């Protein structure tokens, strides 16, 4: 959605720059063909209009670029996600599934999901999204169980 909005802003910026490049005598002749009795436009009005058009075009480009940056920060790229998961896997390697004396897990399974989510978000980099995704157990991954001895 933000990509489309950014593209519209970039196209609008190009149109505004084209409008700023139109010569004053062309605008005067076009205006005279529509309304011959209208008063003449002073040259200062064209200077102000050009400055306004260029300023608006710069604003559109800046807002379009910021929109692209916001969209980039709200989604994971394949490389970002693979790198974050790989680093989180490395850091969680050796993390023990502990139980207390009664055999109950010290850290419950839902806490493992939170632990994994936190590690992936921390290793995702500064522009990686912190929300909008949930770690899920792969169908091929077995559920950890406690075996009695």
N, C-alpha and C positions, 0 to 999 in steps of 0.2 A: 504494500500500500504506500509506504513512504517512498519507494523507488519511483512509482508513478507520479507522486506529487513532486518529487525532485526533478523528474524529466519535464513536467509541465512548467516548473519554475525556470528551468534552463531554456526552454523554448520561449517563454515569456521574456526572459532577459535578452535573447537574440532579437525578438521582435521590437523590444524597446530600443535596443541599439540601432536597429535599422531605422526606426522612426527618428532617432536623434541625427541620423545621417542625411535625412531628406533636406534638400536645399530650400531656402526661404522663398525664392521666386516660384518654385513649384507649388508650394503650399498656397502662396498668394494667388497664383493663376487658377488653382483648383477651387479655392474659396470664391474667387470672382465669378467662376462659371456657375457656382451654386447660388450665389447671392451678389449680383453686380452692384447693388447700392450699399453694401456693407462698408464700414470705415476700414481704412488700411491698418494693418497690424504693424507696430513698430519693431525695429530690429532687436531691441532689448528683450521683447517677449520671446523671440526665437532663441536667444541665448539662455534665458531662464528655462525655457522648455527643454533645450538640449541638456542642460545641467540636471534637470529633474529626471529626464529619461535615463541618463547615464547612472544617476544615483539609484534609481529604482532597479535598473538592471544589475548593478553591483549588489544591491540588497537581495535580489532574487537568486543570484549565484551563491551568495553566502548562505542563505537559508536552504537552498537545494543541497549544498555541500554538507551542512549540518544535519539535514534530514537523512542523507546517505550515511553519515557517521552514526546517527542514532540507530538506524536500521542494522548497520554492521555490528553495533554493540548489543543488539537484542537477539542475535542469532549466533549459533555456533557454526563455524565452518568445519568441514570434515577434518582438516589438519589440526585445528584448535581442539576439537573434541578428542581425537586420537591421542594427541600429545598430553592432554589433561588426564585422560584415563590411564595412559601408560605411566605417567608420573605418580598418580594416586595409587596405582597398583604396586608400584615400586615402594612407595612409602608405607603402604598397608601390609606389605609382605611380612609375614611373621607375626601379624597381629593375632593374638590368641583368642579363641572362643572359650572363655572361662566360665566355670560353674562354681557355685559355693558348696558348702558342706552338704546341703540337702539335694544337690543335683540341679538346682535351678540356675539358669544362665545369669551371670553377673550383668552382662549387657544383653538386653533382649534383641530379638531379630530386627524389630522395627528401628532400633537404635543403630544397627549396622547400616541400614539404608541411609540414615541421617549422617552417619560417619563417612560413608562413601560419597554422598552428595557434597558434604563439606570439603572433603579432600579434593574432589574433582573441581569444585568451584575455586578453591585456593590455588590450584595448579593450572587454572584456565587462563591466567594472564589478566591484565588490567582491563581489557575491553571485552572479556567473556561475560555472558549474562549470568547473573546469580540466581535467577528464577526462571520458571517456564519449562523446567525439565525435571524428571523424576527418575532416579535409578530403579531399574527393575531387574529381577533375577532372570537370567537367560534360561530358556527351557532346558538347555543341556547342562546347566549348573545344578548339582544336587543340593538339597536343603541340608544344612548341617544338623546332624543328630548326635545325641549322646548315646554312646554304647555302654551298656552296663558290663561290669567285669565280675 
